């Protein structure tokens, strides 16, 4: 007997349910191999459905090769089903190692697995998060609505470099905000700075090549570039950013730098080092990726002139994003490439994903054209300056001269060094703070882990504290609880 729970609605729904149960019973050897199934008339009477419903189910089973049917005979299990295992959605455990490409194997080794973010924290100082209250909901809604209502003549794929309207708007924005001069065709719209880095890695590096990396520096950039099989050449960072004097001994095809606000220490590369870096790129025929990730947030003076705006910058690839101004969830960034790389980057973008979502591109273009984006950036600069001041004041009030603060003149984070806590106490402090409901993150993980402990940052507890997602009262409470966690940890 076929045990089937008959749905309230028959027709196609009933036929689907009957098909699924019969299929599972066939694979479960209920009818054995080459066994007979009930006739369509008998099964319909048994289930209380129409014969046509059962016939539809049998026709589907026959079409997929589960049964064989002949006129005037009962359906039989197809011989081809013999030896077929039972299907199911539950994953089976296996000790077999997945066979992946060399690229896939490198990814498995260099990129840490994503972990679930902690919930219900009193204050989470994780860098990169923004406050949802800061997002310009009304302006973005109007811009998206305008993009949707402007129906094109056809729905088709667009230029892989990005919307012409957005690239035109970005050309003007980059000039007035960062004095970056470029042609529209040099701009490639990408899915966030991550994809921009991935394009650079795939198009400019081969396995075995070398690339210069700031130490400490942005770990995801190191992961993306290393995934090609290229080898990182870490160069130390000081208060003035990358130590360019060490470039003389670095033979590399590419360099990744954050000269306007070094991540994470916050130094600004002086003009002398900038010219030294550009001279090195010409000498060794290398490109330099200038990641201008948060240049909109400068609190002590006007934004620093980018490398791309200097003379002899023909080897500079300028990388920007709206992740720090609008939202990291939008995944919109842009790359300004030298003219000789335009075709390669356009082709690479097309191969990756055709182009970035056009609705979001058109919405951002609308905000740029209307001046809404510039107004939003100015407003966010003021709000984050208030948060920055609140964090500095709370740290000084709770810790006094026991901590030193660096990199607080720009960006959306600062670095705190605990001079009386050796690095070996780092994990315990993080655990104690988490128990209090405070999320803190060590700077030690941003150093190249292959290098010896040669710097003070690797011998003391240092934290990178982001503040753009917190309000003043959360910052104050978070610092209070962090001080309590530190005192309890010290007493133990």
N, C-alpha and C positions, 0 to 999 in steps of 0.2 A: 504494500500500500504506500502511496506517495503522501507523506506528511507535509502539507503546505498550509500555511496560514493565509486564508483568502482575504485580500484587501476589500474594503468597502466598495471601491470603484473597480470594475472589471475592465473590459476593453483592452487597450494597449498596456495599461498599468498592470492588470491581472496577468496578461501574457508575459510581461517582463518578469514578474515575480515567479511564475511557474517555470519559465526558462531558467532562472538563476538556481532554483531548488533542484530541478532535474539535472542541470549541469554539474552541480556539486555532488549530487548522488551518483552520477555516472563516474566522476573522478574519484569518488569515495568507494567505488567497487560495490555499490548497492545492487547493481544488476549483473555484476561479474563482467567478464569479457565476452563480447558478442551476445549479451543477454537481451531479452525482449522487454520493451516498455509497454505499458497499457495502450490500448487503442485510444484514439482521440475521443471517441464516443464514451468509452468506459471512464476515462479520466475526467471528462467533463461532468458526467453524472456524479462521480465520487466527490468532486470539488464543488459542485453546485454552480458551475459557470457555463457559458455557452461553448459549444463545440468549436466555434470559430476562434475563441480565445485560446483554446488548447492548440488548435491548428497553427496559429501564429507562433506560439512558443516552439512547437515542433519544427516549423520551417526555419526558425532562427538556429536551433540546434543542428539541423541538417546543413544549413549554410556554413556554419563554423566547423563542420566535420565531426561533431560529436555522435551523431546517429546516421543511420542509413534508412531510407524509406522506399517502399515499393507499393504500388497500387494494390489494394486488397490485402496487404499484410501489415502486421504490427511493426512499429519502428524497432530497430535493433541497434545496440551499441556498435559504433563503427570500429572495425579492426584496428584502425590507426590510433585509437585511443589507448589500446593496450600498452602498458609501460609508462603512460603519462602520469606524472605525480599530481597530487591534489593541489589545487590553487588556493591561495589565501593571501590576506593582506599582512599577516604577522611576519615580521622579518625573522629569518632564521639566523642564529648565531653561527659564525664561521671564523675559523682561525686562519683562513687563507688571506694572504697579503694582497691588497689591491694592486693591480698592475696599472701604473700610470706612466706618463712620459717623464723625461728627465726634468722638464719644467715643472710638472706636477710634483715630482719628488722634492725638488728644491723648495717649492711652496710649502710642502708639508714640514720641511725642516726649519724654514726661516720665519714663517708667519705663525704667531701664536694663535691657538684656537680661541674663538670668541667665547666669552663667559657672560652669564647673565649678570646684569648690573644690579647692585644692591638696592633694595627698596626700603621705603619708610625711614630714610635717614633724616635726622634733624637738619643737617647741612652736608651737602656733597660738593666738595671742592674740585670735582673732576674737570679738567681742562677740555674745552671744545663745546661744552653745553651752553645753550643760550636760554634765556627766560622766555617761556611762551607768551608772557604778557607784553614782551617787546615786539612781537611780530605785528606788522602793519596789516591787520586783518581786512579792514575796509578798503584800503588802497589796493591790496593784492586781489581782493574779491572783484573790485571794479575792473582791474586790469585783466583778470582771467575771463570775466564775463564779456569784455570787449573782444578778447581774442576768440572766444567761442562763437559769438554772434556774427563776426566778420567771416562769412562762409566763403571759402575759395571756390573757384570754378570746378576743381576736381580735388579729391582726396588722394594725394600722391606723395611719394618720398621727396624730400627736399635736399638741398645742398648739404653734403656731409660736414662742410665747414661751419654750418649753422645758418640761421635765418639772416638774410641780408639786412633786414631792418634792425635786428639786435646787434649785428656786427658794426653797423653804421653808428648806432647809439653808443656802443662800447668804445668805438674809436674816439668819439667826442669826450666821453667820460674819462678815459685814460689820459687824454691830453690835459683836460682842465683840473683833474685831481692828482695826477702823478707825472705830468709833463712827459708822458710817453708818446712819441710820434711813431705812427705806423700806418701802413696801407690797410684797407679793409680786408684784402685777401690774405694778409698775414695773420689774421685773427681766426682761431679755431675754437668754436664753442664745444665744451666737453662736459661730461657728467661729473662735475666736481674736480678739484685739483688732483684727486687720486687717479682719474683716468688720464689727465694731462701727464702725470708722472709715468703712467704705464705706457703711454704713447712714446714718450722720450726714451724709456728703457728699451722697448721693443725695436725702435727705429734707429737707435744710436749705439747700442751695446750688443756685443756678441759674447758668448761664453769665453771666459778667460781674460776679457778686457778689464781694465781697472777704472774705477771712478772715485773721485775725492768726495769725502763725506765729513761734515762737521762733527766734532766729538766733544761734548754731547750734541746730539742732533735729533731730528725728527725720525723716529724709528720706522714709520711706515714707508718713508722715502727709501731708507736703507733696504727694507724688505723688498720693495718693488724692483729696485735696481738690481739687487742681488739675485732675484728670481730668474734673471736672464742667464745666470751663470757667471756674471761679472764679479769682480773682487773689489770690496770696499777698501779704500785707503783712508783711514781716519786721521784727520789733522786736528790738533787741539784748538779749543776756543778759549779766548780770554775776554776781558772786559770790552775789547774792541772787535769782537767777532772772530772770524777765522784768522788764524795766524798765517798770513799769506807768505811770510818769509820761508815757510817750510815747503812751499809749492815747487821750489827749484829742484827738489829731489823727487817730486811726484810725477811719474810718467802715467798719464791717464787720458782717456778719451772724453771724459765728462766730469763735471763738478756740480754738486748740489749745494747751494748756499741760501741763507736767509739774511742778507746784509742789512736790511732796514730795521729788523728787529729779530736778532738771532734767537732761534728756538732751541733750547728753552731759556738760556741765561739772560737774554734781553739786550745784549750789546749792539751798538750801531757801528758798522764798519766805516772807518774814516776814509776820506778821499784818497789818501796815499795808498792804503791797502786796496781800495777799489781799482785804482790804476794798475797796481801790481798784479791783481787778479786778471784784469783784462789783457795785460801784456803777456801773462802766462798762457792764456787761451790762444793767442795768436802764435806764440812761439811753438807750442806743441800741437797746434791745430785741433784744439778741444772746444767743446761747447760747455757753457755754464748755464744751469737752470737757476734762475732767480725767482725763488718762491716768495712772493709779496703777500703773504697769507692774511695779515691783519694790519696793513699799512694805514687803514682809515682811522685807527685808534692811536693817536699820538697826543700826549697830554702836556708835555713841557714846551713844545714848539711845533712848527708846521711839519708835515710829513717830510721825511728825508728823501732826497733825490735818488731814484732807483738807478741801478747799473745801466738799465736799458736807455736811460736818458743821457748818458755820457757819450763822449766821442769814442771811437774805436770799440763800439759795443756790438759789432756785427755778429759776434759769436754768442750773444746772449739770447736765451729763451725765457721770456717773461711769463710767469704763471700767476693767475689771480683767481679769486673765487668769491661767491656771495654767501658762503657758509658761515662766515663770521659777522655778516651784516644783516642778512635776512633769516636764513635758516639752513642748517646742514641737511635737512630733509629734502630740500629742493634739488640738490645735486646739479647745480649749474656752476661751471667754471669756464675759464678761457685761457688759451695759450697764444702768445704772440711770438711767432717763429721768424727766423731770418728768411728772406725771400727764397733762398735755394732749398729750403725745407718745406715750402708750401705744399707741393704736390705729394711728397711722402706722407706728411701729416694728414692731408685730406684723404688720401687713399687708405691710410691706417685707420682713421676714424670711420670710414665707410665700411671697411671690413669688420670692425668691432661691432657696431650697432646701427649702421646707416647714418643716424644723426640723433642729436639730443631732442627730447620731446618738444614739439613745436609750440604747443599751447603755453608752456612755461616760458619758452623763449620770447614769444610775442608779448606775454604779460610783463616780463622784465623790461622789454623794449618800451612798452607803454609807460612804465614807471620812470624810466630814464628820460624819455622824451618830454614827459610832463613835469619833470623836476621832483617828482615824489620820492624817487630813490635817494637823491642828494639830501633832501629834507630829512628823510628817515635816518640816513647815516649821521647827520649832524645831531639829531635827537639821541641816537644811540651812543654817540661819543660823550654827550653830557651825562647820560644815565650811567654809563659804565665808568666814567670818571668819578661819579659819586660813590659807586660800589668800591672802586679801587681805594678811594680815600677812607671809606669805612673799614676796609680790611686792614689797611696800614695802621690806622688808629687803634683798631682792636688788637692787632698783634703787638704793638708797642705797649698798650695798656696791660695786656695779659702776660707778656714775656719780657718786656724791658730790653736790657742790653744782652740778654741771653740768646737772642736771635739776630741775624743780619738779613736784611731784605735786599734783593737785587732784581733788576729788570722790571721795575715798577713804573717807568716813564712812558710806557706804551703797551699796546696789546690788551689782552683779556686775561692775563695771568701774571703772577709774580713768583719769585723763587725765595724760599726761606731756608736759611742754614741754621741748624742748632749747633752752636760751637761746643756745647758741653755734652753732646750725645754722639758717641762713636757709631760708625756705620753698623756695627754688629747689633745695635739695639733697634735698628730700623723696623724689622718685622714685628717686634714686640710693641713698638709705639703704634704702628698701624693697626694692630689687633686691638690694643687698648682703646684707641680712638673709635674704631668700628663698634666696639662694645658700648660706647657712649652715644652712638648714632651719628658719627662724623666720618665722612669719607675723605681720606687723604692719600696722596699718591707720591711715591719716591722718585727723585730725579735720577737715582743710580741706574734705573732701567733704561735711561736714554743715552747712556754711554755705550761705546762699543765694548761688548763683553769679552772680546778677545784680547783687549789691551791690559797690561798690568796696572795695578792701583798706583798710578803715578800722580794723581791730582787730588787736591783737597776734597773735591766733590765726591770722591769715591771713598773717603775716609771719615766723613761726617754724615750725619743724617741731614739730607736736603729734601725739601718737598716742593713740588710745583702745584701752586694753589690757583685754580681758576675761580673767577667770581662773577662771570657774566650771567649765570643762571640763578643767582641768589639775590635776595633783597637785604637791606641793611640789618634788619632784625635777625635774619638767619645767619648772616656773617658774624654778628656779635655773639649770638648763642653758640655758633660753631666754634669760634675761638675760645669761648669760655670752657666748653666741654673738652676741647683739645688740650687746654692748659690743665684741666683736672686729670685727663688721661695721662699727660706727661708727668704730673706730680705723683700720681699713683704708681706709675711705672718706675719712677726714680726711687720711690720709697721701698718698693719691693726689691 
